[in-house]
Amino acid sequence: MTEQFYEAPTVEQVSELVAAKFGKAVQLKGSKPRRVYMSADKGVLFELATYIHDVLNFEQASSVCAVDYESHMTVVYHLSNYFNGMMIELTVDLANDDLTVASVAPIWGGANWHERETYELFGIVFEGHPKLERLLTPADYQFFPFRRSYKLRRSD
């Protein structure tokens, strides 16, 4: 039987339950009071996010953003539980030649614009997103301004 939390699990419970359910697909990186750090394989992201939302009762994706490293990109999720103020920082690494990952917007509606902004700035495609399109730049714009490979044009 799956444990259901109606208020909030502890840091230890989050770590133990996630490790038991997902095994090596999720790596626990550490914890602090009211904070858990983990990384996950992109293939289990949607299932993990659903578990974190539905079972562990984390009500909000407070932020979704990305980091462009030279060798790969990382999507960073901050998932919040309002009852006890706990946050999970979840990272998912993406190979530069496959910048796709499952959208968590169907789970947390608030992730919708965070994913759109991340797409617009980094070019990461969130599969299953309800309306993945640019927010501010023209729809036919071919560049992603927060990528390391993006070079600003000079007017001199």
N, CA, C and O of each residue as an XYZ file, in Angstrom:
624
protein
N       0.838     -1.181      0.000
C       0.000      0.000      0.000
C       0.887      1.251      0.000
O       1.883      1.318      0.720
N       0.517      2.212     -0.798
C       1.264      3.458     -0.875
C       0.844      4.379      0.256
O      -0.344      4.539      0.534
N       1.820      4.977      0.900
C       1.564      5.940      1.963
C       1.005      7.205      1.330
O       1.502      7.642      0.293
N      -0.014      7.797      1.929
C      -0.571      9.065      1.464
C      -0.423     10.084      2.579
O      -0.822      9.824      3.714
N       0.136     11.223      2.273
C       0.335     12.263      3.259
C      -0.680     13.364      3.028
O      -0.749     13.942      1.943
N      -1.464     13.649      4.050
C      -2.463     14.699      3.931
C      -1.944     16.032      4.435
O      -2.557     17.073      4.198
N      -0.837     16.003      5.117
C      -0.225     17.247      5.551
C       1.138     17.359      4.889
O       1.258     17.965      3.824
N       2.161     16.787      5.499
C       3.486     16.890      4.912
C       4.393     15.801      5.457
O       4.410     15.550      6.662
N       5.138     15.160      4.589
C       6.128     14.190      5.064
C       7.360     14.914      5.592
O       7.568     16.092      5.304
N       8.158     14.216      6.350
C       9.420     14.775      6.823
C      10.476     14.619      5.727
O      10.270     13.910      4.743
N      11.599     15.291      5.917
C      12.723     15.158      4.993
C      13.139     13.691      4.888
O      13.396     13.190      3.793
N      13.203     13.015      6.019
C      13.601     11.606      6.033
C      12.601     10.732      5.284
O      12.998      9.834      4.542
N      11.307     10.986      5.473
C      10.282     10.210      4.770
C      10.358     10.425      3.272
O      10.247      9.466      2.508
N      10.544     11.658      2.836
C      10.677     11.938      1.404
C      11.846     11.150      0.840
O      11.707     10.473     -0.178
N      12.988     11.234      1.491
C      14.187     10.549      1.011
C      13.983      9.042      0.951
O      14.333      8.412     -0.046
N      13.426      8.461      1.998
C      13.228      7.012      2.055
C      12.200      6.526      1.034
O      12.430      5.530      0.348
N      11.074      7.221      0.931
C      10.011      6.782      0.019
C      10.433      6.902     -1.444
O      10.158      6.009     -2.245
N      11.088      7.986     -1.787
C      11.545      8.168     -3.169
C      12.600      7.122     -3.514
O      12.560      6.539     -4.598
N      13.540      6.879     -2.609
C      14.574      5.869     -2.859
C      13.961      4.479     -3.018
O      14.370      3.719     -3.896
N      12.991      4.146     -2.182
C      12.360      2.824     -2.260
C      11.570      2.648     -3.554
O      11.581      1.565     -4.139
N      10.892      3.687     -4.004
C      10.053      3.570     -5.200
C      10.841      3.653     -6.501
O      10.524      2.939     -7.452
N      11.858      4.506     -6.564
C      12.523      4.784     -7.840
C      13.934      4.221     -7.939
O      14.513      4.227     -9.026
N      14.495      3.743     -6.861
C      15.806      3.110     -6.903
C      16.872      3.994     -7.508
O      16.998      5.166     -7.152
N      17.643      3.425     -8.429
C      18.786      4.130     -9.018
C      18.399      5.202    -10.030
O      19.251      5.982    -10.456
N      17.129      5.252    -10.418
C      16.684      6.283    -11.363
C      16.643      7.667    -10.723
O      16.611      8.678    -11.424
N      16.643      7.711     -9.388
C      16.666      8.974     -8.650
C      17.821      8.922     -7.664
O      17.923      7.991     -6.865
N      18.679      9.910     -7.723
C      19.830      9.975     -6.834
C      19.575     11.057     -5.785
O      19.360     12.220     -6.128
N      19.600     10.679     -4.523
C      19.439     11.645     -3.441
C      20.787     12.309     -3.208
O      21.768     11.628     -2.906
N      20.848     13.610     -3.343
C      22.103     14.355     -3.266
C      22.376     14.915     -1.878
O      23.509     15.285     -1.570
N      21.351     14.980     -1.041
C      21.544     15.499      0.301
C      20.267     16.122      0.818
O      19.244     16.157      0.135
N      20.354     16.615      2.043
C      19.199     17.274      2.639
C      19.659     18.246      3.707
O      20.770     18.159      4.228
N      18.775     19.165      4.011
C      18.911     20.117      5.096
C      17.534     20.185      5.739
O      16.584     19.607      5.210
N      17.404     20.862      6.846
C      16.052     21.011      7.387
C      15.116     21.643      6.346
O      15.409     22.703      5.793
N      14.011     20.985      6.097
C      12.974     21.424      5.153
C      13.468     21.540      3.705
O      12.903     22.304      2.923
N      14.520     20.787      3.341
C      15.034     20.833      1.968
C      15.604     19.471      1.594
O      16.369     18.881      2.356
N      15.229     18.972      0.415
C      15.763     17.713     -0.112
C      16.311     18.009     -1.504
O      15.662     18.672     -2.312
N      17.514     17.508     -1.770
C      18.163     17.682     -3.071
C      18.223     16.324     -3.758
O      18.689     15.348     -3.172
N      17.749     16.263     -5.003
C      17.809     15.008     -5.739
C      17.930     15.285     -7.225
O      17.574     16.358     -7.710
N      18.446     14.281     -7.939
C      18.469     14.342     -9.397
C      17.818     13.068     -9.913
O      17.821     12.031     -9.250
N      17.261     13.174    -11.111
C      16.523     12.035    -11.663
C      16.858     11.852    -13.128
O      17.208     12.804    -13.826
N      16.745     10.613    -13.586
C      16.842     10.322    -15.013
C      15.613     10.925    -15.685
O      14.517     10.890    -15.126
N      15.791     11.468    -16.867
C      14.660     12.136    -17.499
C      13.516     11.172    -17.829
O      12.368     11.602    -17.943
N      13.808      9.887    -17.982
C      12.777      8.914    -18.294
C      11.771      8.680    -17.180
O      10.676      8.182    -17.441
N      12.115      9.028    -15.938
C      11.191      8.824    -14.817
C      10.613     10.137    -14.298
O       9.876     10.137    -13.312
N      10.937     11.253    -14.946
C      10.533     12.554    -14.419
C       9.033     12.651    -14.203
O       8.599     13.034    -13.116
N       8.230     12.318    -15.199
C       6.787     12.506    -15.067
C       6.220     11.624    -13.960
O       5.385     12.077    -13.178
N       6.662     10.378    -13.886
C       6.191      9.475    -12.835
C       6.638      9.987    -11.455
O       5.858      9.965    -10.503
N       7.875     10.440    -11.354
C       8.386     10.977    -10.094
C       7.607     12.228     -9.684
O       7.218     12.364     -8.524
N       7.381     13.128    -10.618
C       6.644     14.354    -10.313
C       5.215     14.041     -9.863
O       4.702     14.661     -8.932
N       4.587     13.089    -10.521
C       3.236     12.680    -10.127
C       3.246     12.133     -8.700
O       2.361     12.450     -7.905
N       4.243     11.317     -8.378
C       4.377     10.752     -7.036
C       4.591     11.852     -5.997
O       3.966     11.844     -4.937
N       5.474     12.794     -6.308
C       5.755     13.897     -5.388
C       4.496     14.727     -5.147
O       4.247     15.167     -4.025
N       3.714     14.938     -6.182
C       2.480     15.716     -6.056
C       1.368     14.930     -5.364
O       0.796     15.391     -4.375
N       1.069     13.755     -5.882
C      -0.103     13.011     -5.423
C       0.093     12.292     -4.097
O      -0.834     12.226     -3.290
N       1.264     11.762     -3.862
C       1.503     10.970     -2.652
C       2.163     11.802     -1.556
O       1.744     11.749     -0.399
N       3.190     12.567     -1.913
C       3.932     13.325     -0.908
C       3.334     14.706     -0.641
O       3.762     15.398      0.283
N       2.346     15.111     -1.446
C       1.561     16.323     -1.205
C       2.358     17.616     -1.377
O       2.222     18.544     -0.579
N       3.184     17.674     -2.413
C       3.858     18.923     -2.753
C       2.972     19.652     -3.752
O       2.797     19.210     -4.888
N       2.412     20.782     -3.308
C       1.341     21.444     -4.030
C       1.782     22.353     -5.169
O       0.966     22.684     -6.029
N       3.037     22.765     -5.202
C       3.424     23.769     -6.195
C       4.801     23.503     -6.773
O       5.728     23.108     -6.066
N       4.915     23.730     -8.079
C       6.224     23.843     -8.720
C       6.562     25.331     -8.652
O       6.107     26.118     -9.482
N       7.356     25.703     -7.666
C       7.659     27.116     -7.429
C       8.485     27.724     -8.545
O       8.345     28.905     -8.863
N       9.350     26.905     -9.142
C      10.120     27.381    -10.290
C      10.595     26.206    -11.122
O      10.822     25.103    -10.624
N      10.735     26.482    -12.395
C      11.355     25.556    -13.344
C      12.300     26.427    -14.162
O      11.875     27.415    -14.761
N      13.563     26.070    -14.188
C      14.539     26.840    -14.940
C      15.611     25.895    -15.462
O      15.522     24.684    -15.260
N      16.607     26.428    -16.120
C      17.654     25.583    -16.681
C      19.023     26.209    -16.458
O      19.157     27.407    -16.206
N      20.028     25.355    -16.561
C      21.422     25.786    -16.499
C      22.112     25.165    -17.706
O      21.986     23.966    -17.952
N      22.837     25.978    -18.453
C      23.561     25.501    -19.629
C      25.025     25.296    -19.245
O      25.781     26.253    -19.078
N      25.402     24.032    -19.111
C      26.797     23.680    -18.914
C      27.383     23.403    -20.300
O      26.625     23.189    -21.245
N      28.662     23.402    -20.441
C      29.244     23.153    -21.760
C      28.923     21.755    -22.260
O      28.711     21.568    -23.458
N      28.883     20.774    -21.379
C      28.695     19.384    -21.789
C      27.236     18.950    -21.853
O      26.926     17.953    -22.505
N      26.328     19.675    -21.191
C      24.917     19.289    -21.131
C      24.104     20.447    -20.557
O      24.659     21.462    -20.136
N      22.786     20.280    -20.546
C      21.904     21.235    -19.860
C      21.219     20.516    -18.714
O      21.022     19.301    -18.748
N      20.866     21.280    -17.711
C      20.168     20.743    -16.556
C      18.894     21.545    -16.329
O      18.923     22.775    -16.285
N      17.781     20.841    -16.186
C      16.531     21.496    -15.802
C      16.423     21.381    -14.286
O      16.631     20.307    -13.722
N      16.096     22.492    -13.631
C      16.015     22.558    -12.178
C      14.572     22.865    -11.778
O      13.973     23.834    -12.245
N      14.033     22.021    -10.907
C      12.667     22.181    -10.406
C      12.728     22.447     -8.908
O      13.459     21.769     -8.187
N      11.968     23.423     -8.440
C      11.797     23.666     -7.010
C      10.338     23.370     -6.691
O       9.438     24.074     -7.149
N      10.110     22.322     -5.901
C       8.773     21.825     -5.610
C       8.465     22.074     -4.139
O       9.242     21.686     -3.266
N       7.337     22.717     -3.864
C       7.038     23.190     -2.517
C       5.853     22.488     -1.875
O       4.876     22.128     -2.531
N       5.981     22.307     -0.560
C       4.883     21.829      0.269
C       4.512     22.983      1.187
O       5.322     23.408      2.011
N       3.297     23.489      1.050
C       2.872     24.653      1.830
C       2.729     24.365      3.320
O       2.961     25.246      4.147
N       2.354     23.148      3.663
C       2.045     22.856      5.060
C       3.257     23.043      5.965
O       3.143     23.643      7.034
N       4.411     22.537      5.551
C       5.585     22.649      6.418
C       6.720     23.467      5.805
O       7.794     23.575      6.398
N       6.494     24.040      4.629
C       7.518     24.871      4.015
C       8.692     24.092      3.444
O       9.746     24.665      3.168
N       8.513     22.780      3.265
C       9.595     21.965      2.711
C       9.684     22.178      1.194
O       8.680     22.421      0.524
N      10.897     22.080      0.680
C      11.110     22.201     -0.745
C      12.001     21.065     -1.232
O      12.976     20.693     -0.579
N      11.646     20.525     -2.390
C      12.498     19.560     -3.075
C      13.138     20.288     -4.244
O      12.451     20.894     -5.066
N      14.471     20.223     -4.311
C      15.180     20.718     -5.482
C      15.540     19.501     -6.316
O      16.358     18.674     -5.914
N      14.922     19.405     -7.474
C      15.076     18.255     -8.359
C      15.761     18.705     -9.638
O      15.337     19.681    -10.256
N      16.814     18.007    -10.040
C      17.497     18.334    -11.287
C      17.430     17.150    -12.245
O      17.447     15.989    -11.835
N      17.355     17.479    -13.533
C      17.336     16.474    -14.590
C      18.328     16.928    -15.659
O      18.185     18.010    -16.227
N      19.329     16.098    -15.928
C      20.330     16.420    -16.945
C      19.838     16.009    -18.326
O      19.216     14.961    -18.497
N      20.134     16.866    -19.316
C      19.761     16.604    -20.699
C      21.002     16.698    -21.583
O      21.800     17.626    -21.455
N      21.151     15.738    -22.470
C      22.255     15.779    -23.426
C      22.021     16.926    -24.408
O      20.879     17.205    -24.775
N      23.087     17.585    -24.832
C      22.943     18.713    -25.762
C      22.297     18.328    -27.087
O      21.726     19.181    -27.766
N      22.382     17.060    -27.458
C      21.776     16.643    -28.723
C      20.347     16.111    -28.551
O      19.754     15.633    -29.518
N      19.781     16.186    -27.328
C      18.399     15.755    -27.073
C      17.821     16.596    -25.942
O      17.739     16.146    -24.799
N      17.425     17.808    -26.268
C      16.923     18.743    -25.264
C      15.408     18.621    -25.108
O      14.678     19.603    -25.245
N      14.950     17.413    -24.820
C      13.533     17.175    -24.573
C      13.367     16.518    -23.211
O      14.203     15.723    -22.782
N      12.282     16.861    -22.544
C      11.951     16.295    -21.244
C      10.434     16.397    -21.086
O       9.800     17.242    -21.719
N       9.862     15.559    -20.263
C       8.417     15.588    -20.035
C       8.013     16.885    -19.336
O       8.729     17.382    -18.467
N       6.879     17.418    -19.719
C       6.321     18.594    -19.068
C       5.691     18.186    -17.740
O       5.061     17.134    -17.636
N       5.869     19.034    -16.724
C       5.171     18.816    -15.458
C       3.969     19.757    -15.338
O       3.297     19.767    -14.306
N       3.692     20.545    -16.380
C       2.541     21.450    -16.355
C       1.210     20.720    -16.180
O       0.310     21.277    -15.550
N       1.035     19.488    -16.711
C      -0.220     18.788    -16.425
C      -0.384     18.422    -14.939
O      -1.502     18.185    -14.481
N       0.709     18.378    -14.201
C       0.669     18.044    -12.773
C       0.525     19.311    -11.941
O      -0.349     19.401    -11.079
N       1.378     20.278    -12.201
C       1.340     21.577    -11.532
C       1.082     22.631    -12.595
O       1.972     22.948    -13.384
N      -0.112     23.167    -12.624
C      -0.471     24.171    -13.630
C       0.454     25.376    -13.614
O       0.699     25.982    -14.657
N       0.967     25.727    -12.452
C       1.860     26.876    -12.345
C       3.182     26.708    -13.071
O       3.894     27.687    -13.293
N       3.518     25.487    -13.442
C       4.766     25.244    -14.181
C       4.634     25.660    -15.643
O       5.635     25.742    -16.354
N       3.427     25.919    -16.091
C       3.175     26.228    -17.496
C       4.074     27.346    -18.008
O       4.811     27.147    -18.974
N       4.030     28.507    -17.386
C       4.813     29.635    -17.876
C       6.298     29.474    -17.589
O       7.128     29.967    -18.353
N       6.645     28.798    -16.510
C       8.058     28.531    -16.228
C       8.661     27.692    -17.362
O       9.769     27.967    -17.822
N       7.930     26.677    -17.804
C       8.428     25.839    -18.902
C       8.470     26.617    -20.208
O       9.402     26.445    -20.995
N       7.486     27.463    -20.454
C       7.507     28.283    -21.676
C       8.709     29.219    -21.684
O       9.366     29.379    -22.714
N       8.998     29.833    -20.550
C      10.146     30.726    -20.460
C      11.452     29.952    -20.658
O      12.356     30.427    -21.344
N      11.550     28.776    -20.066
C      12.744     27.953    -20.221
C      12.915     27.523    -21.675
O      14.033     27.486    -22.188
N      11.815     27.200    -22.331
C      11.872     26.883    -23.765
C      12.367     28.087    -24.559
O      13.249     27.961    -25.409
N      11.796     29.250    -24.276
C      12.158     30.445    -25.037
C      13.622     30.830    -24.851
O      14.268     31.264    -25.804
N      14.149     30.678    -23.652
C      15.506     31.126    -23.369
C      16.575     30.085    -23.677
O      17.687     30.443    -24.066
N      16.255     28.788    -23.507
C      17.246     27.725    -23.663
C      16.960     26.757    -24.809
O      17.862     26.049    -25.260
N      15.705     26.719    -25.287
C      15.358     25.787    -26.353
C      15.033     24.385    -25.866
O      15.013     23.450    -26.668
N      14.781     24.214    -24.585
C      14.411     22.903    -24.057
C      12.940     22.661    -24.370
O      12.089     23.501    -24.077
N      12.647     21.516    -24.962
C      11.285     21.177    -25.370
C      10.644     20.328    -24.268
O      11.164     19.273    -23.905
N       9.524     20.795    -23.746
C       8.786     20.089    -22.699
C       7.647     19.318    -23.364
O       6.611     19.883    -23.713
N       7.865     18.022    -23.529
C       6.889     17.186    -24.224
C       5.608     17.057    -23.416
O       5.650     16.783    -22.216
N       4.469     17.254    -24.072
C       3.184     17.177    -23.405
C       2.724     18.506    -22.829
O       1.686     18.574    -22.171
N       3.491     19.564    -23.073
C       3.098     20.891    -22.593
C       1.862     21.351    -23.368
O       1.801     21.152    -24.581
N       0.875     21.962    -22.701
C      -0.362     22.329    -23.394
C      -0.226     23.454    -24.413
O      -1.062     23.556    -25.311
N       0.799     24.307    -24.307
C       0.942     25.420    -25.255
C       2.387     25.912    -25.251
O       2.668     27.035    -24.832
N       3.295     25.065    -25.719
C       4.713     25.418    -25.691
C       5.025     26.339    -26.860
O       5.239     25.897    -27.989
N       5.044     27.620    -26.561
C       5.396     28.623    -27.568
C       6.097     29.770    -26.862
O       6.049     29.892    -25.638
N       6.733     30.590    -27.639
C       7.491     31.711    -27.089
C       6.563     32.733    -26.436
O       5.413     32.900    -26.843
N       7.082     33.408    -25.423
C       6.305     34.423    -24.707
C       6.549     35.825    -25.245
O       5.600     36.580    -25.452
N       7.808     36.182    -25.474
C       8.148     37.552    -25.845
C       8.813     37.693    -27.208
O       8.581     38.681    -27.905
N       9.623     36.740    -27.592
C      10.307     36.840    -28.879
C       9.386     36.350    -29.996
O       8.455     35.588    -29.736
N       9.633     36.774    -31.226
C       8.780     36.348    -32.329
C       8.756     34.821    -32.477
O       9.744     34.147    -32.183
N       7.634     34.291    -32.928
C       7.458     32.840    -33.059
C       8.496     32.222    -33.990
O       8.873     31.066    -33.804
N       8.968     32.976    -34.996
C       9.928     32.433    -35.956
C      11.387     32.706    -35.558
O      12.303     32.433    -36.334
N      11.594     33.227    -34.384
C      12.942     33.509    -33.884
C      13.703     32.197    -33.749
O      13.184     31.249    -33.158
N      14.907     32.118    -34.276
C      15.663     30.869    -34.338
C      16.690     30.700    -33.224
O      17.392     29.690    -33.193
N      16.795     31.656    -32.317
C      17.861     31.639    -31.334
C      17.315     31.503    -29.915
O      16.152     31.805    -29.648
N      18.171     31.047    -29.022
C      17.815     30.888    -27.615
C      18.840     31.679    -26.810
O      19.956     31.201    -26.603
N      18.488     32.873    -26.354
C      19.466     33.824    -25.826
C      20.214     33.423    -24.553
O      21.235     34.038    -24.249
N      19.761     32.431    -23.802
C      20.491     32.048    -22.596
C      21.435     30.873    -22.827
O      22.082     30.406    -21.890
N      21.518     30.399    -24.045
C      22.481     29.332    -24.347
C      23.883     29.917    -24.417
O      24.086     31.046    -24.863
N      24.833     29.127    -23.969
C      26.227     29.556    -24.056
C      26.653     29.808    -25.504
O      27.512     30.648    -25.771
N      26.053     29.086    -26.413
C      26.425     29.222    -27.825
C      25.865     30.478    -28.482
O      26.269     30.818    -29.594
N      24.945     31.175    -27.821
C      24.347     32.379    -28.372
C      25.327     33.544    -28.261
O      25.803     33.867    -27.173
N      25.613     34.152    -29.369
C      26.541     35.288    -29.388
C      25.767     36.565    -29.687
O      25.019     36.642    -30.662
N      25.954     37.539    -28.852
C      25.313     38.837    -29.082
C      25.905     39.500    -30.306
O      27.113     39.434    -30.535
N      25.072     40.128    -31.078
C      25.573     40.869    -32.252
C      26.017     42.260    -31.805
O      25.354     42.930    -31.014
N      27.117     42.646    -32.322
C      27.621     43.988    -32.020
C      27.319     44.897    -33.197
O      27.310     44.457    -34.347
N      27.077     46.140    -32.910
C      26.711     47.080    -33.971
C      27.888     47.914    -34.464
O      27.684     48.865    -35.217
N      29.139     47.578    -34.052
C      30.274     48.395    -34.515
C      30.962     47.809    -35.689
O      31.931     48.383    -36.187
